[in-house]
């Protein structure tokens, strides 16, 4: 499953992962590395993507920065812990993208209507350019409607997990502008379903 992008280079599918509620427990705002509680199956799920030869990229809204709950330096240490803990179990992330903005709240530097805040597709478009990814054959896995809508806005496919806010998202499906291609119990189940389809 591949295609060529506008540069003539081969563009491949990727699996994009939401962070909180998908890879790790959603406690509201993870504001220090010690608060990062990774689901026990997450490394196995990421490893399956690695073994399938697909890129695995985290895309996460982090308005806690705009809200001044933590800064970008702290977020970098949180993401390094995520990378290190998954790595200890043989799982590799290819990249992590985050949006620090909020359209109405917080520090003026970060208070803006941006293209990167999910469900806007800015983070996916940037990742596609930087990693030669074909979004049309890629998936976004997450627990919120914003993740599923992000997939649709970027021309990708959405997979809803029932961890984090997943059950609440599923219960309010009448509010969705679009439906997920996959509904899964958790990240590992979602990855298995995606790889079975490929």
MARVO-912199 format. One record per residue (C-alpha): residue in one letter; x, y, z. Coordinates in nm, 3 decimals, padded with zeros to 5 digits, always signed. Example, Ala and Ser with C-alpha at 12.3 -4.5 7.8 and 13.67 -1.06 7.14 Angstrom:
<rs>
<r r="a" x="+01.230" y="-00.450" z="+00.780"/>
<r r="s" x="+01.367" y="-00.106" z="+00.714"/>
</rs>
This chain:
<rs>
<r r="x" x="+00.000" y="+00.000" z="+00.000"/>
<r r="x" x="+00.185" y="+00.310" z="-00.121"/>
<r r="x" x="+00.174" y="+00.596" z="-00.366"/>
<r r="x" x="+00.397" y="+00.876" z="-00.492"/>
<r r="x" x="+00.376" y="+01.226" z="-00.357"/>
<r r="x" x="+00.422" y="+01.547" z="-00.553"/>
<r r="x" x="+00.801" y="+01.525" z="-00.516"/>
<r r="x" x="+00.805" y="+01.189" z="-00.693"/>
<r r="x" x="+00.918" y="+01.019" z="-00.371"/>
<r r="x" x="+00.731" y="+00.723" z="-00.237"/>
<r r="x" x="+00.462" y="+00.822" z="+00.014"/>
<r r="x" x="+00.350" y="+00.554" z="+00.257"/>
<r r="x" x="+00.067" y="+00.511" z="+00.505"/>
<r r="x" x="+00.113" y="+00.596" z="+00.871"/>
<r r="x" x="-00.081" y="+00.545" z="+01.190"/>
<r r="x" x="-00.129" y="+00.861" z="+01.393"/>
<r r="x" x="-00.198" y="+00.826" z="+01.765"/>
<r r="x" x="-00.369" y="+01.066" z="+01.998"/>
<r r="x" x="-00.186" y="+01.074" z="+02.333"/>
<r r="x" x="-00.407" y="+01.123" z="+02.640"/>
<r r="x" x="-00.679" y="+00.860" z="+02.667"/>
<r r="x" x="-00.525" y="+00.655" z="+02.385"/>
<r r="x" x="-00.162" y="+00.581" z="+02.478"/>
<r r="x" x="-00.176" y="+00.693" z="+02.839"/>
<r r="x" x="-00.439" y="+00.766" z="+03.102"/>
<r r="x" x="-00.618" y="+01.099" z="+03.061"/>
<r r="x" x="-00.588" y="+01.268" z="+03.402"/>
<r r="x" x="-00.694" y="+01.610" z="+03.273"/>
<r r="x" x="-00.356" y="+01.773" z="+03.214"/>
<r r="x" x="-00.035" y="+01.571" z="+03.240"/>
<r r="x" x="+00.191" y="+01.847" z="+03.369"/>
<r r="x" x="+00.500" y="+01.648" z="+03.475"/>
<r r="x" x="+00.670" y="+01.325" z="+03.360"/>
<r r="x" x="+00.566" y="+01.153" z="+03.685"/>
<r r="x" x="+00.199" y="+01.195" z="+03.592"/>
<r r="x" x="+00.238" y="+01.002" z="+03.267"/>
<r r="x" x="+00.072" y="+00.662" z="+03.315"/>
<r r="x" x="+00.108" y="+00.460" z="+02.996"/>
<r r="x" x="-00.151" y="+00.190" z="+02.930"/>
<r r="x" x="+00.008" y="-00.156" z="+02.970"/>
<r r="x" x="-00.081" y="-00.260" z="+02.612"/>
<r r="x" x="+00.043" y="+00.060" z="+02.445"/>
<r r="x" x="+00.398" y="-00.058" z="+02.379"/>
<r r="x" x="+00.269" y="-00.380" z="+02.223"/>
<r r="x" x="+00.041" y="-00.180" z="+01.994"/>
<r r="x" x="+00.322" y="+00.053" z="+01.883"/>
<r r="x" x="+00.553" y="-00.244" z="+01.831"/>
<r r="x" x="+00.297" y="-00.405" z="+01.598"/>
<r r="x" x="+00.295" y="-00.087" z="+01.387"/>
<r r="x" x="+00.677" y="-00.084" z="+01.383"/>
<r r="x" x="+00.686" y="-00.449" z="+01.273"/>
<r r="x" x="+00.437" y="-00.375" z="+00.994"/>
<r r="x" x="+00.681" y="-00.118" z="+00.856"/>
<r r="x" x="+00.449" y="+00.179" z="+00.907"/>
<r r="x" x="+00.531" y="+00.515" z="+01.061"/>
<r r="x" x="+00.376" y="+00.575" z="+01.402"/>
<r r="x" x="+00.335" y="+00.939" z="+01.496"/>
<r r="x" x="+00.177" y="+01.099" z="+01.802"/>
<r r="x" x="-00.043" y="+01.404" z="+01.744"/>
<r r="x" x="-00.172" y="+01.580" z="+02.056"/>
<r r="x" x="-00.347" y="+01.901" z="+02.158"/>
<r r="x" x="-00.163" y="+02.050" z="+02.455"/>
<r r="x" x="-00.355" y="+02.363" z="+02.550"/>
<r r="x" x="-00.212" y="+02.327" z="+02.900"/>
<r r="x" x="+00.073" y="+02.537" z="+02.760"/>
<r r="x" x="-00.164" y="+02.819" z="+02.662"/>
<r r="x" x="-00.331" y="+02.782" z="+03.002"/>
<r r="x" x="+00.015" y="+02.817" z="+03.168"/>
<r r="x" x="-00.017" y="+02.483" z="+03.350"/>
<r r="x" x="+00.325" y="+02.379" z="+03.212"/>
<r r="x" x="+00.566" y="+02.507" z="+02.949"/>
<r r="x" x="+00.709" y="+02.363" z="+02.627"/>
<r r="x" x="+01.028" y="+02.255" z="+02.804"/>
<r r="x" x="+00.827" y="+02.049" z="+03.053"/>
<r r="x" x="+00.624" y="+01.901" z="+02.770"/>
<r r="x" x="+00.950" y="+01.796" z="+02.602"/>
<r r="x" x="+01.051" y="+01.604" z="+02.917"/>
<r r="x" x="+00.707" y="+01.438" z="+02.930"/>
<r r="x" x="+00.740" y="+01.329" z="+02.568"/>
<r r="x" x="+01.095" y="+01.206" z="+02.626"/>
<r r="x" x="+00.963" y="+00.990" z="+02.908"/>
<r r="x" x="+00.693" y="+00.855" z="+02.675"/>
<r r="x" x="+00.955" y="+00.772" z="+02.410"/>
<r r="x" x="+01.189" y="+00.614" z="+02.667"/>
<r r="x" x="+00.923" y="+00.400" z="+02.837"/>
<r r="x" x="+00.788" y="+00.269" z="+02.507"/>
<r r="x" x="+01.146" y="+00.213" z="+02.390"/>
<r r="x" x="+01.221" y="-00.005" z="+02.692"/>
<r r="x" x="+00.953" y="-00.239" z="+02.561"/>
<r r="x" x="+01.092" y="-00.237" z="+02.207"/>
<r r="x" x="+00.841" y="+00.016" z="+02.069"/>
<r r="x" x="+00.951" y="+00.318" z="+01.861"/>
<r r="x" x="+00.772" y="+00.644" z="+01.787"/>
<r r="x" x="+00.878" y="+00.812" z="+01.463"/>
<r r="x" x="+00.770" y="+01.160" z="+01.574"/>
<r r="x" x="+00.559" y="+01.357" z="+01.821"/>
<r r="x" x="+00.365" y="+01.668" z="+01.711"/>
<r r="x" x="+00.173" y="+01.891" z="+01.950"/>
<r r="x" x="-00.043" y="+02.202" z="+01.938"/>
<r r="x" x="+00.021" y="+02.442" z="+02.231"/>
<r r="x" x="-00.259" y="+02.683" z="+02.136"/>
<r r="x" x="-00.610" y="+02.763" z="+02.252"/>
<r r="x" x="-00.838" y="+02.993" z="+02.051"/>
<r r="x" x="-00.979" y="+03.184" z="+02.351"/>
<r r="x" x="-00.789" y="+03.108" z="+02.671"/>
<r r="x" x="-00.451" y="+03.184" z="+02.822"/>
<r r="x" x="-00.120" y="+03.343" z="+02.740"/>
<r r="x" x="-00.141" y="+03.585" z="+02.445"/>
<r r="x" x="+00.153" y="+03.413" z="+02.274"/>
<r r="x" x="-00.048" y="+03.090" z="+02.250"/>
<r r="x" x="-00.403" y="+03.231" z="+02.231"/>
<r r="x" x="-00.483" y="+03.191" z="+01.864"/>
<r r="x" x="-00.705" y="+03.021" z="+01.613"/>
<r r="x" x="-00.447" y="+02.794" z="+01.455"/>
<r r="x" x="-00.433" y="+02.526" z="+01.187"/>
<r r="x" x="-00.267" y="+02.274" z="+01.421"/>
<r r="x" x="-00.531" y="+02.236" z="+01.694"/>
<r r="x" x="-00.734" y="+01.921" z="+01.634"/>
<r r="x" x="-00.967" y="+01.878" z="+01.450"/>
<r r="x" x="-00.781" y="+02.114" z="+01.215"/>
<r r="x" x="-00.541" y="+01.911" z="+00.998"/>
<r r="x" x="-00.222" y="+02.117" z="+01.038"/>
<r r="x" x="-00.024" y="+01.860" z="+01.239"/>
<r r="x" x="-00.111" y="+01.584" z="+00.992"/>
<r r="x" x="-00.019" y="+01.799" z="+00.693"/>
<r r="x" x="+00.316" y="+01.885" z="+00.851"/>
<r r="x" x="+00.386" y="+01.520" z="+00.932"/>
<r r="x" x="+00.290" y="+01.415" z="+00.580"/>
<r r="x" x="+00.538" y="+01.663" z="+00.431"/>
<r r="x" x="+00.819" y="+01.577" z="+00.669"/>
<r r="x" x="+00.779" y="+01.198" z="+00.660"/>
<r r="x" x="+00.650" y="+01.132" z="+00.305"/>
<r r="x" x="+00.312" y="+01.006" z="+00.427"/>
<r r="x" x="+00.006" y="+00.943" z="+00.214"/>
<r r="x" x="-00.281" y="+01.059" z="+00.436"/>
<r r="x" x="-00.542" y="+00.895" z="+00.212"/>
<r r="x" x="-00.430" y="+00.549" z="+00.328"/>
<r r="x" x="-00.343" y="+00.649" z="+00.685"/>
<r r="x" x="-00.537" y="+00.621" z="+01.012"/>
<r r="x" x="-00.585" y="+00.845" z="+01.314"/>
<r r="x" x="-00.655" y="+00.659" z="+01.640"/>
<r r="x" x="-00.808" y="+00.851" z="+01.929"/>
<r r="x" x="-01.077" y="+00.866" z="+02.196"/>
<r r="x" x="-01.250" y="+01.194" z="+02.105"/>
<r r="x" x="-01.466" y="+01.325" z="+01.822"/>
<r r="x" x="-01.188" y="+01.575" z="+01.748"/>
<r r="x" x="-00.960" y="+01.284" z="+01.654"/>
<r r="x" x="-01.216" y="+01.131" z="+01.420"/>
<r r="x" x="-01.296" y="+01.470" z="+01.268"/>
<r r="x" x="-00.923" y="+01.536" z="+01.228"/>
<r r="x" x="-00.894" y="+01.219" z="+01.023"/>
<r r="x" x="-01.182" y="+01.327" z="+00.798"/>
<r r="x" x="-01.046" y="+01.682" z="+00.761"/>
<r r="x" x="-00.709" y="+01.544" z="+00.650"/>
<r r="x" x="-00.853" y="+01.282" z="+00.414"/>
<r r="x" x="-00.745" y="+00.995" z="+00.642"/>
<r r="x" x="-00.951" y="+00.731" z="+00.825"/>
<r r="x" x="-01.052" y="+00.747" z="+01.190"/>
<r r="x" x="-01.042" y="+00.477" z="+01.457"/>
<r r="x" x="-01.222" y="+00.542" z="+01.786"/>
<r r="x" x="-01.093" y="+00.371" z="+02.101"/>
<r r="x" x="-01.319" y="+00.318" z="+02.401"/>
<r r="x" x="-01.056" y="+00.420" z="+02.654"/>
<r r="x" x="-01.025" y="+00.776" z="+02.790"/>
<r r="x" x="-01.332" y="+00.965" z="+02.666"/>
<r r="x" x="-01.416" y="+00.694" z="+02.412"/>
<r r="x" x="-01.738" y="+00.568" z="+02.573"/>
<r r="x" x="-01.866" y="+00.924" z="+02.610"/>
<r r="x" x="-01.774" y="+00.998" z="+02.248"/>
<r r="x" x="-01.956" y="+00.685" z="+02.132"/>
<r r="x" x="-02.265" y="+00.772" z="+02.338"/>
<r r="x" x="-02.289" y="+01.110" z="+02.164"/>
<r r="x" x="-02.247" y="+00.994" z="+01.807"/>
<r r="x" x="-02.536" y="+01.218" z="+01.697"/>
<r r="x" x="-02.292" y="+01.512" z="+01.740"/>
<r r="x" x="-02.032" y="+01.368" z="+01.504"/>
<r r="x" x="-01.991" y="+01.534" z="+01.164"/>
<r r="x" x="-01.841" y="+01.202" z="+01.049"/>
<r r="x" x="-01.817" y="+00.844" z="+01.172"/>
<r r="x" x="-01.503" y="+00.642" z="+01.245"/>
<r r="x" x="-01.402" y="+00.362" z="+01.011"/>
<r r="x" x="-01.318" y="+00.149" z="+01.316"/>
<r r="x" x="-01.445" y="+00.129" z="+01.675"/>
<r r="x" x="-01.208" y="-00.059" z="+01.906"/>
<r r="x" x="-01.182" y="-00.149" z="+02.273"/>
<r r="x" x="-00.837" y="+00.005" z="+02.306"/>
<r r="x" x="-00.523" y="+00.100" z="+02.114"/>
<r r="x" x="-00.404" y="-00.258" z="+02.070"/>
<r r="x" x="-00.743" y="-00.368" z="+01.934"/>
<r r="x" x="-00.750" y="-00.068" z="+01.697"/>
<r r="x" x="-00.402" y="-00.144" z="+01.561"/>
<r r="x" x="-00.489" y="-00.509" z="+01.506"/>
<r r="x" x="-00.807" y="-00.415" z="+01.319"/>
<r r="x" x="-00.618" y="-00.166" z="+01.099"/>
<r r="x" x="-00.340" y="-00.412" z="+01.018"/>
<r r="x" x="-00.596" y="-00.684" z="+00.940"/>
<r r="x" x="-00.749" y="-00.449" z="+00.678"/>
<r r="x" x="-00.415" y="-00.364" z="+00.516"/>
</rs>
